Amino acid sequence: MCNAFLSFCSTHISRRAFARILSTFLCALFVVIRPVSYRGGPSAFLVLSLKELVFSVQEDLAQQIEVTVLNITGALLGISVSTLAKFLATIPQEGSPISRSIPAVFLVVVSFFAGWVKSRLPRLHLSARISCFISIWMLTANIGTSSSVLPDAGDYLWITFIAAIVCLFSSVLILHWSSTHLVEGVAATLMDLHRCLSLCTEGTFGSISPSRLADLKGIHVNLVHQSVTLNEKYSQAAFEFRIGRVGVKYLKPLIGIIEHLRRELSWGMSSPGTTWDATHKATPPVTSTFETSALELSKVILSSFEAVEALITAAFSHTGLRRRSLRAERDAVVAAAIQLNLAWCFAQDELRKVIRSANEDNRSRMGSRISQELRHRCLFTTSLLQMAYDTSHILQVAQKIAAHHEASPLRVWHPRLSLHWLGIAPRAFLTEEYGAQIGQDDIEPDTTLSADEVQQGIASFDEHAEKVEISRTSYFPDVKVASPYSYKPFSLFSVRRLFPPPPRLWNHPRMLRVRLVMSKIVRDAQHSSHLRHALKNAAGVAVLSFPAFLPVTSSGSRWFASVHGQWMIISYVWVLETNTGATWRVGYLRLSGTVLGAIYAGITWVICHRNPYGIVVMVTLFDVLATWLIIRSNMPSLGVVASVTLPPVILAQYVNPDPTVSTLRLAVLRGLMIGLGIIAALTMNSLVFPRHSRVLFLNHTSRTLGVLGHLYLLLTRGMFHELSNFTPYDKQRALKLELQIRNALHRLASLLVTMNDELSLVPKPMRHYRQVVQKLQKILDLMTGLRKIRENIPRKETVTPVLKERREFVSCVCLSLFASEHVFRARQPLPQFLPSSRQALEILVAQVEERIRIAIEDDKSFAGLSLVYSLAEREVMKDMVDTLESLLELCRQLFGTSAWLTHAWPRISNDEGPGTPGDTWYSTVGRI
């Protein structure tokens, strides 16, 4: 029966849950055992609080070791600084203003630096919190009493080490010794790529049901999130303790290739079965050989994904002393590589045959155009060929991982201390609050001079200085030219050169460089979100802790001591997040958890009173519910603060009984203090330096649109060069811009989550904001597709003869992006008329088709893969125009349209003037 119970628990309860419950049980035992708990003094119950807030059991042992080391260091720093402050407070007369001011100043300084570290260095987030936690307790009690300096330090050392050692001991016994978080993420992403490609293939060469089409769209959205999350997981795994044979750096190329595969699925296979369904029956069927070759290539790519997934899972998951053989997985990868190469070549040959036969049929039918079905399948096959190219690289990476696994011994991988490591949030923080972490707001304020304005200011000063020098030399001849009899060593001119006037000294070139540097420093300090958060953290702690530093005989000091106001300050520090939306989410969840914990604490005291066995059992049982909330739900704060509320009510009366205060009143006071701290944090983050997610979202959307326009210009600039369409330097710049846009889009998605949590009297158009992010992601994917396709199009036929039409299309696209950028930045209505990208595309496509027709008539062997890429470029540009018009429609709905023409405009020829709104213009209030 015991074995069955253990089997059930191991199946339905995770290792982390086991370790959490065990650590709670052991910490409760240490608190209720009298000889042991005396070491912690009257605050011994804080062992459970620190265990839950700082040293909580993580997902694997490596992460737990990191949390233990960093947070013990933070605790020791807080204890040291607080002990020094308490010692300095004993030097003046006890109770004097100076004696009470010293710990107050130290507490504000500690809170300031803790807030800055919390915002600037996410990995030290919990370390800063525990430093602030301990400083609050030590510096607000026994102020100026010399006999309590060392005992208080010893008490909090005991509390810290007991909580840390118990959690580490539970982790060593139960948790896995090595992390497979990154490998699990890579395997899950490969599985989703497998499903997405299967559904796209089904929709391209057959019909797809609406339900499966909805699943496909959901997979696309999930792949975007997973691809960005993989980079975060890699950054975390690269700086974690880990036991294994292969370093995670071998997975870094794999993560980049996965993003390329996701984009190829997006721009080449995003809408299967919807583009050509209306004309499917009217077009001649495509040859079965071409369909067979494409399906075979798709199957080989899918089998390659499965082989790579099996190999990396086996290589990184096995951490035993005996080496596991990967021969079967490696053979599967090699076989997949051979099959992929054969299927790739066969699909290219069949595609050439289909295009040539289609062109011959068109010539026999008096030059009719290629069918929409064939164009869509050409786009699909183009994307499939690009996926095959990237899949071959994945297989090569997998073979390198297998070879390194066989040649390397088992070793311990440890992080290298660096500023980059400190700037990466660990998984312990990322999973604590969903969507709480928002990066630095690096958008320049509107009052800042642009770089061009600064250069014009310097140039204007140089011009003025040159004119002054010329006029001065005209009226005051040079000393060297003058006669020796007229030379005066102390002339007015010499004095001016030795002691220039203040305006000239202020505008000296060296002083200008100093002024520019100082301007940047002052601007960064004024608009730094890290500094603002530090100020908010220190200001809130100073206001809430003010009663603790009043004279002992004052009513404020007595009130603070009677209600244990430290919980109010700690709750404020724990709820105050770096943005307003996250603070609201954490605030109302922790307020609900406070109420839940206080109610359970009252019930527990009624049942158990001071019975140590009953207290331990009830605390452990409550941790089962808290563990489920923390691990399984998306509301971890609810379980954390409920667990923190319990010990101060039950165990405080057990460790340090106070017969003058009933337990019910104590529960109400604890809950009230925590609630006041939460309300103070919400008020501070809403009124003082608020960082509203909606404002950040609009600013970053405008900036992202600007970078998208820059990327599009970079992609098209190479087309107008005669020598090379895309240099390696341009490609490197494009990749950097794509990465920048990708990170910005992930930030926008995070801002949407926190924006939804903000309390606002005015409803926000969340649906439109989400659609804007989706359109921007779609535009980025399409630009990536254009970059890859244009490397293979025939430039002589599709670029050089139609430069004018291509310039017109590029101008229309850039103007649409610029107009969207402007309305998001200025919150002003969209112009009513914009140059029509669709009309420019139709003219460009007509000219390109005419040039291709002439080239085919001159050379029948022209129809090949280059023509396929040309057809694919047309489809991608068409999707680009559709997406841009959808984005403009969203801008019109969000910000309106500055319409000046409200009645129907008669049909006007395009020859009447370039400014007349006709077919070449796109109306943001509807086609005229």
N, C-alpha and C positions, 0 to 999 in steps of 0.2 A: 504493500500500500504506500509505503514511504517512497519507493522508486517511482510509482505512478504519479505521486504528487510532485516529485522533483521533475519528472518528465513533462508534466503539465505546465509547471512554472517556467521551465526553460523554453517551452514552445510559445507560451502566450505572454511572458514577461521578459523584457529585454534585460541584458546584463547591466545596463546603466540604472535601470529602475531597482534591480536587486542591490546594487552598490549604494544607491541613494538611501534606500530604506535601512540598510545596515548601518550606514554612517549616522543616520538620525537616531537609531537605537543606541549606538555606542556613545554618542554625544550626550543623550539624555541620561545614560548611566553615569557618566562622569560628573554630571551636574547633581544628581540626586544622592550619589555616594558622599556622605558627609566628610570623611577625612580628605577625600580628593578635592571636592568642590571648595573647601576652605582656602585652597591655594589661589582660587580666583576671586576671593573676596565677595562683597555683596553683589557684584555684577557678573558672577559666574555663569548666569543664564545666557550671557551674550555669546557663549560658545555656539549655541544653536543658531543665533542670528548671523554670526560670521560664517558658520558652516553653510548657511543657505545663501547669503548675499555674495560671498567672496570665494570660498573654497568649495563650492558645490561640485559634486561628481560630474565629470565630463564624459565624452563618448569613448575615449580610449585613454590608455595609461600615459602615452606621450603628452597628450594635451593636459592631463592632470598634473604631470610633473612640471610643465611650464607654468601652469596657473599657480602651483604651490610655491615655486621659486620666486616668481615675480611679485606675488601678493605678500609673501613673507617679507620680502625686501621693502615693499611699500609700508607694511605694518611696522617694521623696525625703524624706518625713517620717521614715521609719524610718532612713535613712542619716544624716539630720541629727541626730536624737536619739542615735543610737549613736555618732556622731563626737563629739558633745558629752560623752557619758559617758566615752568613751575619753580625751578630752583632760583631763577632770577627774580621771581615774584616774592620769594622769601627774604630777599636782602632788605628791601624797605620795610617800614613798619606794617605789620599785618592789618589789613583792612583799609590802608591808605589808598588814595586815588591812583598813585603810581603802581602799587602792588596789584591793583585790579586792572590797570590798563595794560600791563605787560602781557598777560595771557590773552587779553582781547586782541591786541595787535598781532600776536603770533597766530591766533586762530584765523584772523582775516587774511594774513599773508599766506598761511597754509591753504586756505580755501581758494585764494586767487590762483596760486600755482597749480593746485589740484584741478581747478576748472580749465586752466590752459592746457595742461597735460591731457585731460580727458577729451578735449576737442581736437588737439593737434596730433596726439600720439594714441591712436585707438588701441594699440596692443597694451598700453599701460592704463587702460580705462579703469579696470578693477583695482589696480594698485593705487591709483589716485583716490579712488573711493574709500579704500580701507584706511589710507592715511588720514583722510578727512574724518572718517568715522571715529577712529581712535582719538584724534585730536579733539573732536567735539566732546567726547566723554571725559577725557583727562583735563582739559582746560576749562571746563565749566563746573567743576566740583573741587572742593577743598582748596580754594584759591588762597595762596599765601601761607598755608600751613606747612611748616618745614618737616613735620613728622610724617606727612603723607606723600612726599615726593617719591621716594624709592619704593614704598609698598604699592603705590598705585602703578608704577612702572612694572613691578613684578607681577601684579594681578593681570595686567593686559598682555604681558608676555605669555603667561600661562594660558590665557584665553585664546590667544592667536595660535600658539603651537598645538594646543589640544585640537582645535578645529581643523588645522591643516594636516596634522598627523593622522587623525581619524579618517578624514576623507581620502588621504593618500593610501592608507592601509586598506581601506575598502576597495579602492581602485586596483591595487596590486593583486588582491585576492580574486577579483571577479572580472574586471574589464580585460579587453583584448590589449595585448602589449604593443600592437602596431596599428596604425591608422590606414584604412582602405577607403577613406571618404572620397578622395580624388578618383581612384580607380572605379569605384561604384558610379560616380558621376559620368565618367567617360563611357562606361559600359551602357548606362541608361541613355545617354545621348546617341550612341551608335544604334541602339535599339529603336529609338524614335526616328532616326534617319532611315533605318530599314523600313519601318512602317510607312513613312512619308513617301519614299520612292516607290513602294509597292502600290500605294493608292494613286500616285501620279501616273504610273505606267498603266494601271487599270483604266483610268479616265482618258488617257490619250488614245489607246487602241481599243476602246470599247466605251460602253455607257457606265456611268457611276451614279449611284443613288444619292438623293439629297442628304440623307443621314451620313453616308460615308464622306460626302463633300464637306459637311460640317465638321466631321472628325478631322479631315485633312486640314482645314483652316485652324482648328484648335491645335493640331500638332505643329503647324508653322509658328503659331504664337508661342507655344511651349519651347520650341527649338531656339527661338531668339533668347528667351530667358535662360535656358540651359547653357547656351554657348557663352554668354557673358558670365554666368555663374562658374563655369569651368575655369575661367581665368582667375576669379577670386579664390577658388579652391586650390588652384595651383600655387598662387601666392602664399596661401596659408600652409599648404603642404611643404613648400620649399623651406619654410622656417619653423618646422615642427620636429620634435624628437620622433624618430622612427627607426624600426628594426626591419632590415630587409637586405636583399642582395643587389637591387637595382635602384638607382637614384631617380627621383621624380623628374629630374631635368630631361630624361629621355622621353617623357610624355609631353614636353613643351611643344615640339613640332606637331605632334598629333592634335593638340588643342587648336592650333592655327589652321590645320587642314580641315578640321571639323567645321570651323566657321566658313571656310571656302565652300565646302559641300552644302552647308545650309543656304548660303546665298545662291548657289547654282540651282538648288531646288526651288528657291523663291523666284528668281527671274526667268527661269526656263520652264517651270512646271507648276506655276501658281494657280492657274485657272483651267485645268483640264476639263474637256467636255462642255465648256461654256462658250468658247470663242467661235467654233465652227459648227455647232449643232444645227443651226437654222439652215445651213447650206450643205449639210453632210450628204443628203440624198441626191442633190443635184450635181455633185462632182464625181468624176470617175474614181474608182477605188484605187488605193495605193497597192503596189505589188506585195504579195504575201511574203516574198523573200526579204524585203526591207523590214517588214513588221517582225518577221522571225529573227532577223539579226539584231534589231533594237531590243526585242524582248530577251534574247540570249545575253546581250551585254548587260541589261538591267539585272538579270538573274546572277550573273557572275559578280557584279558589284555588290549585290545583296549577300552572296556567299562570302565575299571578301570581308564585309563588315562582321559577319558571324565569326570568321576565323580570327580576325584581329581582336574582337571582344574576348574570345576564349583564351587567346594567348596572354593578353595583358592581365586578365583576371588571375590566371594561373601564376604569372610571374610576380605579381605584387601582393597577392593574398597569402601565399604560402611563406611562413616565416619560421619554419622548423629548422632544427640543426641539420637534419638530413636534406640534401639537395633533391628537389623534385625534378624529374626529367620532363622537359618540354618538347620532346621529339615529335610526338603526335601533333601538337599544336603548331610546331614550326613546319612540319611537312604539309599541314593543311594550308598554311600561309603561302608556302612556295607553290603548291598546286594552284591556289587561287591566283597567284601572280602570273603563272603561265597561261591559264585559261583567260585571264583578263587581257593579256597581250593579243592572244588569238582573236578573241571576240571584238576587241577594239579595231584591229585591222580589217576584219570581215565586215563590221558595221560601216566603216569608212568606204570600202569598196562598193557595198550595196547602195550607200547614199549617193555616190557619184553616178551609179547606173540609173537610179530613180530620177535624179535631176536631169540627166541627159535625155532620158525617155520623155520626161515631162516637157522639155523644151522642144523636142521633135513633134510632140502632139500639138503644142501651141502653134508651131509654124504651119502645121497641116490645117489648123483651124483658124487661119488668117491672123495669127499673132495674139490670140486671147491670153489673158493673164493666168499666172499660176494660181491654182485653187487655194482658198483659205485653209482648207484641211491640210494640204501639203505644206503650206507655210507654218502652220502650227506644229506639225510633226517635225519639220526641219528645226524649228526652235527647240523642241523637246530633245531631238537627237543631238543638236549642238550642245545643249546643257549636259546631256548624257556623256558625250565625248569628254567634256571638261571634267565631269565627275570621275570618269575612268582615269583621266590623267592624275587627278588628286588622289584617287584610291590607290594608284600604283605607288605613290609616295607613302601612303599609310602602311602599305604592305612592307615597304623598305624599312620604315621606322619599327614595325613589329619584329622584323628579322634582327635588327640591331639590338632590340630589347632581349630577344631570346639568346643571342650570342653573349651579351653582357651577363645575363643571368647564369649561364653555364660557366662563365670564366671568373665570376666574382664570389668571394666568400661572404658569409653572413656578417653584417656589421651594423653599428649604431650610427644613424645619421642625426647630427645635431645642428641646430641653426647657428648661423654666424651673426653675431651682434652687429647691427648697423642701423642707421637712421631709417633706411627703407624698411627694415624689419619692424621697427617701432611704429612705423606709419601704417602697417597693415593690421586690420582688425582681425583678431582670432575668431575661430568658430564659436567660442563661448559667448562672445559679444554679439555676433551676427544673428545667432539663433535665439538670443534672449528677447529681443523685440523685433517683430517683423516690420521691416521698413523704417526702423528708427534711425538708421545711420545714413546721414546725408553728407556728402563731401563738402569741400570748401567752396564757398561762393566767390569765384574768381572773376566775376564780371565787373568791369570798371564802371564807376558811377558816372552819371550824365555830366557832372560838373568837371570831370577830369579833362584836361587838354589832350587832344590827340597828338600822335607823334608828328604828323604833318604841321600842326599848329606850332609845336615847339620848334621845329626846324625853321619855320617862317619867322618866328620871333628871334632866333639866333641870327638868321640871315639879315633881317632888318637892322639889328644892332651892328653887325659887321659893316653893312653899307653906310650906316650913320657914322661909325668910327672912321671909316675910310675918308668920308667927306670932311670930317673935322680935321684929320691929319693933313689932308691936302691944303685946306685953307690955312692951317697953322704954319705949314712950311712956306706958304706964299708970303705971309706977313712977318714971319720970324725966320730969317735965314739960318741955315745950319751953322753950328758953332765952328765946325771944321773949315767951312768955306770963308767965314768972316776973317778980317785982318787980325793979327795978333794984338794990335793996339786996342781993338774994340772988344776983346774977350773979357768977360766978367764972370769969375767963378761962382758968384752967388747971385746970378741973375734970376729973374722971375721964372724964366723958362726952365732953368736947372732945378729950381725948387719944385716946380710942378712935376718934373720927371721923377724926382726923388720921393715926393709926397703927393701922389695923384689925388684929386678930389674924390669924395665918397661915391658919387655916381659912376665915375670911371672905374674905381676899384670894385664897385658892386657888379659892374658889367664886364670885368676882365675875363678872358677866356677860361683861365683856371678856376676863377670864382664861379663861372657859369657851370662848369662841370660839377663843382661841389654843390651848387644849388640844385642841379638836376638829381643828384644822388640823394640829397636831403629831402627833396620833394617826393621822391619815390618812397623813402622810409616813412615820412609823415603820412602819405596817402595810404600806404599799407597798414600802418598802425590805426588810422582812423576807420578804415573799412575792413579790418580783419575780424572775421567771425570768431576766431579763436580768442582774441583779446576781449571781444564783447561777451563771450560766454564766461570767461574768467571774471570779468567785472560783475556780471549778473550773479555768479556763484558766490563771490566774496561779499557783494552787497546784501544778498539775501541772508547769508549766514550772520553778517554783522547786525542786521535788524532783528532777526529772530533770537539771537543769543544776547542781545543787549540787557535783558533783565538779569541774566546770570552774573553780570559784572557790576551790578548795583551794590550798595552797602548791604551787609548781611541783615541789618535791622529793617531794611525797606520792604514794603509789601510786594514789590516786583520780584525781588530775590527770593522771598519766601514762597511766592506763587510758583516760580520756576522750579524750585527744589521740590515742592509738594507734588506737582503734576509731572515731574521728570520731563522738562521741556526739551531735553536732548533728542527725544524721539521726533519732535517737530522739526528740528534742524536736520536730522538725518533723513527724514522723509523728504524734505525740500531738496537736499543734495541728490537723493536717489531718483527723484522724479524729473528734475530739471534736465531736459535734453537740449541738444544743439539747435533744434528748430521747433516751431510752435505746434505743428501737427503731431509730431512724435510725443511732445509733452502732454498734449491732450489725451492721446491714446494711452500712454503709460499712466497718466493721472487717474482717469476714470476706472481703468482696470485695477489699479492698486487701491483706490478708494473702495471698490467693491470687495477686493480681497481683505482689506482691513475689517470691514463689517463682518465678513464670513469668519475670519480668524477670531475676532472678539466674541462672537456668538458661541463658537465651539469652545473657546477658552472658558466662558462662563459655565457651559454645560459640563465640561470636564471637572471644574472645581466643585460643582454641586455633587458630582458622582464620587470623586476621589478625595477631595480635600487635600490632606498632606500625606496620603498614602503613596510612598515612592513607587511601588510596583504598578499601581493603577495609573500614576502619572506617566511612567515610561510607556505603558501599553497604549494609553490614549494618544500620546504624542506620536508614537510610531504609526498607529492606525490613521491618524490625520495625514501623515506624510504620504500614505498610499494615494489618497485623493490628490494631494499637492503634486506628487510625482506624475500622476496622469495628466494634470493640467499643464505641467511644465514640459513634458516630453511629447505627449500625444496631441495637445490642442495648440491652436494659434494664439492662445492667451496666457503665455507663461508668467506674466506679471501678476495675474490673479493668484496663481499658486504660490509664487515667491513671497508676496507680501502677506498672504494668509499664514504661511509658515513662520514669518518673522513676527507677526502679531501675537502668536500663541505663547512663546516662552516668557515675554515680559509680564504676562498676566498670571500664568500658572506657576512657573518656576521662581518668579520673584518673591511670591508669598511663601514658597517653600525654602528658598535659600536665606532670605532675610525677612521673616514674618513681621508684619505691621498690623497689630490688632486694631488700631484706630481707623484703618481703611478697609472697607469690605471689598471682597473680590469683585462683586458686580460693579462697584464704583471704580475700581482699578481698571476693569475692562473698558468701561466707558471712557475713562481718562486717557488710556493708551490709544484707543481708537480715535478719540477726539484730537489728540496731539498729532497722530499720523495724518489724520484728515486735514488739520490746519496746515501742516507742512506741504501737503499736496496742493491745497488751494493757493498757498503762497507761491509755489512754483508755477502754477498755471497763470496766476496774476502777473508774476514777473516776466514770464516768457510771452505774455500777450500784450503787455503795456510797455515794457522797457526793452529796447532793441528787439522788437519782434521780427522773426524771420518767417513770414507767411509763405507757405508753399506755393500759393497761387502766383504771387509776385515773382518768386524764383522760377516757377514754371514758365511764365510768359517771357521773362528775360532770357532764359536758357533756350527756349524755343526759337526766339529771334536770332540768338547767336548761332544755333545749329543750322538754321536756314542760311545764314551768311556763309558758314563753312561749307555747306552743300553747294552753294553757288560758286565758291572758290574751287571746290573739287571738280565741278562740272567744267569750269573754264580750263582747269589743268588737263582734264581728259580730252578736251576738244582742241586745245592749242596745238598739240602735236600733229593733228590732222592737216594743218595748214603749212607744215614744214615740208620742204621737198626732200630732205635727206632721210629723216627718220620720223616715224609717226609717234614714237614713244621711247624716249631715252631711259636708260637705267636710273638716272637721277630723278626724272619725272615720275617713274614708277615708284621709287622709294618715297618721294613726297606724297604721291597719291595714297600709298599704303598708310603713311602716318596720318593723313587727313581722314581716311576711312576709320582708323582706330580711334581717332579723336571723336568723330561723329558717333561711332558705336558706343563709346563710353558716355557721351552726352545723352544719347537716347536711353541708355540704362538709367542714368540719373533722372531723366524726365519720368520714366516709369516709377522710380522710387518716390519722386515728388508727388505723383498722382496718388500713391498709397497714403502718404502722410496728409495730403490735401483732403482726402476723404474723411480723415479723423478730426480735422479742425472744426471747431464750433463757429458757425457763421450765421448771421441773421439773413443774409442774402444767399439764395441757393446758387450753387456753382454748376456750370454746364459740364459735368464730369464725362458724359458720353461723348461730347464733341472733343474734349481734351484727349480722351483715349484714341479717338479716331485720328486726331492730328498726329499723335505719336506713331500710330500704325502707318499713316501715309508717309511720314518722314522715313520710317524704316524701309518702306517699300521703295522710296526714291533712292535710298542708299544702295539697296540690293540691285536695282536696275542700273545704277551707275557702275556698279561693279561688273555687271553683265556686259555693259557697253565697253568697258575697258578691256575685257577679255575677248570680246567678239571683234573689236576693231583692230586687234593685232593680226587678224587673219582675213580681213576683207580685201578685195582687189582695189587698191588705191588708184590705179590708173583709170579705172572705169567708174568708180563710185565716189571718188573724193575730188580729184583734180578738176574734172570737167564741171563739177557742180559746186564749186567753192562759194559762189554767191548765194545759192539756195541753202547751203549748210550754214553760212554765216547768219542768214535770216532766221533759221530755226534756232541756232544757239542764242541769238539775241532775244527771241521770244521766250525761250525757257529761262534765261537769266533774268529778264524783266519780271516774269511771273514769280520767281524765287525772291527777287528783291522786293516786289510789292508785298508778298507774304511776310518777309522779314520786317518790313516797315510797319505793317499794321500790328504785329505782335509787340514791337518795341514801343511804338507811340500810342497804341490802343485807339487808333483813328480809323475811320471807315475806309474801305477798299475803293480805289478808283473804279468808276463805272466801266470804262473800256480799257482793255489791255490788248496788245498785239496777240493775235490768235496763233498759238503753237500748233493747233490742229491744221489750220490752213497752210501754214508754212511747211508742215510735215507732208501734207498731200502734194504740194508743189515739188518738194524735194524727192518724194518717192516716184512721182511721175517722171522727173528728169533722170533719176537713177535707172528706172526700168527702161527708159528709152536708150540710155547709154549701154546698158547690158544687152538689149536686143541687137543694137548695132555691133557690139563686140562678138556676140554669138554668130551673127551672120558673117562676119569677117573671119572668125576662127571657131569652128565647131567644137574644138577640144577645150574651149574656154569653160564650159559648164562643168564645174567640179566642186570641191569643198569650199572654195572661195565664194562661189555663188550661194552655197548653203548659208555661209556666215553672213552674206549680204541680206538674204531673206530673214535670217534671225535678227539682224540689226534693226530691220524695219519693224518687226514685231515688238522688240524691246522699246524702241522709240515710241511706238503706238501706246504701249502700256505706260510709258513715262508721261505722255500727254494726258491720258486718262487720269492718272494719279495727280498730276498737277492741277487739272481742272477740278477734281474732287477736293484738293486742298484749298483752292481758291473759293470753292463753294462753302467750305467750312469757315474760312476767314470771313466771308460775307455774312454767314449766320451768326458768327461770334461778335463781329465788330460793325456790321452794317456796310452800306455802300453809299458813297457820296454821289448820288445820281443827279444829273442835270437834264437828262432826256427821259421823260416819263410817258410820252406817247409813241405810237408806232411810227417808225421811220420808213419812208418809201424806199423801194429797191433802187440802189445807186450803183452805178458801174465803178469798178476799181480805178478807172482812168480819170475820174473827176478830181482826185486829189488824195495825197497821202494821209491827210488828217480826217477824212470822212469815215464815219463808222459804217463799214460794210462787211463783206465776207472775211476780210483780213483782220478783223477785230473781234476780240472775245468780250462779251458783255457779262459782267458779274451779276446782273439782275435778270439774265436770261438772253438767249440768242435773239437778235433783232433781225 
